[in-house]
Amino acid sequence: MKKEFLIRSINLGAAEALTLEKAEDRMEFEALVFLDPAAVCKACSENWDVCPKYVACPKDVPTVPDPTPVPCPSMK
Amino acid sequence: MRLCEVKVKQENYRASRYLNIVDLGDGANSLLFNGINGCLDEIPNELAGILACADAERLNFLSPGNLEFLYKRGHITRLSPEQELARFTELARAIHAKRCAGALNGGLMLLLSYNCNLACPYCYQQQHRPGKSKAIMTPEMVDLLLARRINEILPGVKKSGICFYGGEPFLPAHEPAIRRALEHAKKAGIGCDSVSNTTTLHAMLDIFGEGPGKVNSLQVSLDGFRDEHDRSRVPASGAPTFDRIIANMKELLARGTALSIRLNLDRKKLATTPRLLEFLKAEGIAGHKKARIYAVPIHDNLCKIDDSDFTDIKALSKKVLDLGIDLEHPVSMRGNEMQYLMSLQQGTGLTRTTYCMQTLQNTLVADPFGDLYACFEEAGYGQWRIGHAGEDGVEFFPQREVYKNRHIANMPDCLACSIALACGGECGAMCRAKTGDLYKPSCRHTKEITLAGIAHAYNKFKAAGKPAAANAGAVPAGSHD
């Protein structure tokens, strides 16, 4: 008897996730890596360009959009 | 045919070494956080238990639909641990290469002198201050750094900022250099930042404010409420500074200067924090839209100092939570940083191949001698200079390349870590001090703090009414044969 659990995706539902199965070497991965400027700006934000111990002063923060609903994976 | 393929795959699945399982603390659900791609999925704790044991046989009790979904998200894999490690190394190199090739923002931190009017016992500059305190940055050195040599000092940096740093940057003796730097900033259309003890700047308030050519923002530190603060953040004479700093903060906010208020805390200072926050609220500082207040533990990366009252970031975060006060602490700050992941719908979610300026070197510290440093805590320690700027040009030293190579693809301990791309390899100065090896991380509670930060961010995301839509990306509950 197989067990089926409810899994709720929070993010990256609209795109196929980058996994280690998808490439073998640096060049292949470089072709797959997409650094969304908006995301990189947040992931490696001002604090991390200087030092995480240096916490930047408050600035206007854009509102967070709702997650994009993604389709259910088809059952086998 | 398809069913057969799925069955064969099932037998080879195992949990990825880069899968993180985060307890959401509600007694029912956990969050899967993939350390390769940033995928986040909420699952029942029973499934979390199966994934946590990393037992391939137990995975085979999962439905084909669950397995396929977990596989596509990278949470389970058919690669061996060794293959995963090898491929993660290649991926980290690929991400780092792309980050380095991208347009970079950066800037110069002008260390105007090593002089400071305070004598804080934990200062990381205290050892070399006596030998370097006579040099003060001149307006001519400012011209050399910001106009004549800037493209050699920061090659490839498209947009350069200026940060005033010291010692204490706003000492009267520094004013000529500051005003010259602000002229350059105005010409370039940029505002400036600063890190200051905020005890002397009332003598030059006109340089602060909004817009180009002004000091737009300032990081200031408090060491607890008045009595505690006035025991440690004081001049050699012991004269108090708390009230002057508060008065100057209010002046700065009135002029539109943003404040990042850092509470340097140890066990004793932490106990005074609730009263301090009440005071800051009453003074119109806490809650001001241009003020951010956060707590950090006092640390000792470079100097041997009395650490008997020190607290670590894990204990500090817990204590702040226990006190029930509205204060950013290391866990909530990590959560704020990771908040972007909640709404990420495309792109490579995790990109931190480096920890700070020390590796990318798109921001450098320049001191009055023209010496260049890649870490502001190391400024003044001659052995860690990465270069020198002078009349004859800019010379870079081998240390520059040593630091440039300090990214996770070159750090074996980090490559084996499930949160490496969310961390970047920890503070190099601290790691070298703690492990004796720049490339060997001293992680302490980093993973715990990061995962707790993600749980904090997710719970905040849900509380804001923005959880994943019902059944979005989900397979229905129940059993399936």
Chai-1 contact restraints between the chains, C-beta under 6 A:
chainA,res_idxA,chainB,res_idxB,connection_type,confidence,min_distance_angstrom,max_distance_angstrom,comment,restraint_id
A,M1,B,S479,contact,1.0,0.0,6.0,A-B,restraint_1
A,M1,B,D481,contact,1.0,0.0,6.0,A-B,restraint_2
A,K2,B,S63,contact,1.0,0.0,6.0,A-B,restraint_3
A,K2,B,H480,contact,1.0,0.0,6.0,A-B,restraint_4
A,K2,B,D481,contact,1.0,0.0,6.0,A-B,restraint_5
A,K3,B,F61,contact,1.0,0.0,6.0,A-B,restraint_6
A,K3,B,L62,contact,1.0,0.0,6.0,A-B,restraint_7
A,K3,B,S479,contact,1.0,0.0,6.0,A-B,restraint_8
A,E4,B,S63,contact,1.0,0.0,6.0,A-B,restraint_9
A,E4,B,N66,contact,1.0,0.0,6.0,A-B,restraint_10
A,E4,B,V475,contact,1.0,0.0,6.0,A-B,restraint_11
A,E4,B,G478,contact,1.0,0.0,6.0,A-B,restraint_12
A,E4,B,S479,contact,1.0,0.0,6.0,A-B,restraint_13
A,E4,B,H480,contact,1.0,0.0,6.0,A-B,restraint_14
A,F5,B,P44,contact,1.0,0.0,6.0,A-B,restraint_15
A,F5,B,L47,contact,1.0,0.0,6.0,A-B,restraint_16
A,F5,B,N66,contact,1.0,0.0,6.0,A-B,restraint_17
A,L6,B,A474,contact,1.0,0.0,6.0,A-B,restraint_18
A,L6,B,A477,contact,1.0,0.0,6.0,A-B,restraint_19
A,I7,B,D41,contact,1.0,0.0,6.0,A-B,restraint_20
A,I7,B,I43,contact,1.0,0.0,6.0,A-B,restraint_21
A,I7,B,F69,contact,1.0,0.0,6.0,A-B,restraint_22
A,I7,B,A474,contact,1.0,0.0,6.0,A-B,restraint_23
A,R8,B,E42,contact,1.0,0.0,6.0,A-B,restraint_24
A,R8,B,A468,contact,1.0,0.0,6.0,A-B,restraint_25
A,R8,B,A474,contact,1.0,0.0,6.0,A-B,restraint_26
A,S9,B,D41,contact,1.0,0.0,6.0,A-B,restraint_27
A,S9,B,A468,contact,1.0,0.0,6.0,A-B,restraint_28
A,S9,B,A472,contact,1.0,0.0,6.0,A-B,restraint_29
A,S9,B,G473,contact,1.0,0.0,6.0,A-B,restraint_30
A,I10,B,L40,contact,1.0,0.0,6.0,A-B,restraint_31
A,I10,B,A468,contact,1.0,0.0,6.0,A-B,restraint_32
A,N11,B,L40,contact,1.0,0.0,6.0,A-B,restraint_33
A,N11,B,L341,contact,1.0,0.0,6.0,A-B,restraint_34
A,N11,B,L344,contact,1.0,0.0,6.0,A-B,restraint_35
A,L12,B,C39,contact,1.0,0.0,6.0,A-B,restraint_36
A,L12,B,L344,contact,1.0,0.0,6.0,A-B,restraint_37
A,G13,B,G473,contact,1.0,0.0,6.0,A-B,restraint_38
A,A14,B,Q345,contact,1.0,0.0,6.0,A-B,restraint_39
A,A15,B,Q346,contact,1.0,0.0,6.0,A-B,restraint_40
A,A17,B,N37,contact,1.0,0.0,6.0,A-B,restraint_41
A,A17,B,C39,contact,1.0,0.0,6.0,A-B,restraint_42
A,A17,B,R73,contact,1.0,0.0,6.0,A-B,restraint_43
A,A17,B,G74,contact,1.0,0.0,6.0,A-B,restraint_44
A,L18,B,N37,contact,1.0,0.0,6.0,A-B,restraint_45
A,L18,B,T348,contact,1.0,0.0,6.0,A-B,restraint_46
A,T19,B,G74,contact,1.0,0.0,6.0,A-B,restraint_47
A,L20,B,E84,contact,1.0,0.0,6.0,A-B,restraint_48
A,L20,B,R87,contact,1.0,0.0,6.0,A-B,restraint_49
A,D25,B,E90,contact,1.0,0.0,6.0,A-B,restraint_50
A,R26,B,E90,contact,1.0,0.0,6.0,A-B,restraint_51
A,R26,B,R93,contact,1.0,0.0,6.0,A-B,restraint_52
A,R26,B,A94,contact,1.0,0.0,6.0,A-B,restraint_53
A,F29,B,E90,contact,1.0,0.0,6.0,A-B,restraint_54
A,F29,B,L91,contact,1.0,0.0,6.0,A-B,restraint_55
A,F29,B,A94,contact,1.0,0.0,6.0,A-B,restraint_56
A,E30,B,A94,contact,1.0,0.0,6.0,A-B,restraint_57
A,V33,B,A94,contact,1.0,0.0,6.0,A-B,restraint_58
A,V33,B,I95,contact,1.0,0.0,6.0,A-B,restraint_59
A,V33,B,K98,contact,1.0,0.0,6.0,A-B,restraint_60
A,V33,B,T348,contact,1.0,0.0,6.0,A-B,restraint_61
A,F34,B,G347,contact,1.0,0.0,6.0,A-B,restraint_62
A,F34,B,T348,contact,1.0,0.0,6.0,A-B,restraint_63
A,L35,B,K98,contact,1.0,0.0,6.0,A-B,restraint_64
A,L35,B,T348,contact,1.0,0.0,6.0,A-B,restraint_65
A,D36,B,Q346,contact,1.0,0.0,6.0,A-B,restraint_66
A,D36,B,G347,contact,1.0,0.0,6.0,A-B,restraint_67
A,A39,B,L344,contact,1.0,0.0,6.0,A-B,restraint_68
A,A39,B,G347,contact,1.0,0.0,6.0,A-B,restraint_69
A,V40,B,T351,contact,1.0,0.0,6.0,A-B,restraint_70
A,K42,B,Y340,contact,1.0,0.0,6.0,A-B,restraint_71
A,A43,B,T351,contact,1.0,0.0,6.0,A-B,restraint_72
A,C44,B,T351,contact,1.0,0.0,6.0,A-B,restraint_73
A,C44,B,R352,contact,1.0,0.0,6.0,A-B,restraint_74
A,V50,B,M357,contact,1.0,0.0,6.0,A-B,restraint_75
A,V50,B,T363,contact,1.0,0.0,6.0,A-B,restraint_76
A,C51,B,C356,contact,1.0,0.0,6.0,A-B,restraint_77
A,V55,B,S260,contact,1.0,0.0,6.0,A-B,restraint_78
A,V55,B,Y294,contact,1.0,0.0,6.0,A-B,restraint_79
A,C57,B,S217,contact,1.0,0.0,6.0,A-B,restraint_80
A,C57,B,A258,contact,1.0,0.0,6.0,A-B,restraint_81
A,C57,B,S260,contact,1.0,0.0,6.0,A-B,restraint_82
A,P58,B,A258,contact,1.0,0.0,6.0,A-B,restraint_83
A,P58,B,R292,contact,1.0,0.0,6.0,A-B,restraint_84
A,V64,B,S343,contact,1.0,0.0,6.0,A-B,restraint_85
A,P65,B,S343,contact,1.0,0.0,6.0,A-B,restraint_86
A,D66,B,K466,contact,1.0,0.0,6.0,A-B,restraint_87
A,P67,B,A468,contact,1.0,0.0,6.0,A-B,restraint_88
A,T68,B,Q345,contact,1.0,0.0,6.0,A-B,restraint_89
A,P69,B,A469,contact,1.0,0.0,6.0,A-B,restraint_90
A,P69,B,A472,contact,1.0,0.0,6.0,A-B,restraint_91
A,V70,B,A472,contact,1.0,0.0,6.0,A-B,restraint_92
A,V70,B,G473,contact,1.0,0.0,6.0,A-B,restraint_93
A,P73,B,F69,contact,1.0,0.0,6.0,A-B,restraint_94
A,M75,B,G65,contact,1.0,0.0,6.0,A-B,restraint_95
A,K76,B,V6,contact,1.0,0.0,6.0,A-B,restraint_96
A,K76,B,P64,contact,1.0,0.0,6.0,A-B,restraint_97
A,K76,B,G65,contact,1.0,0.0,6.0,A-B,restraint_98
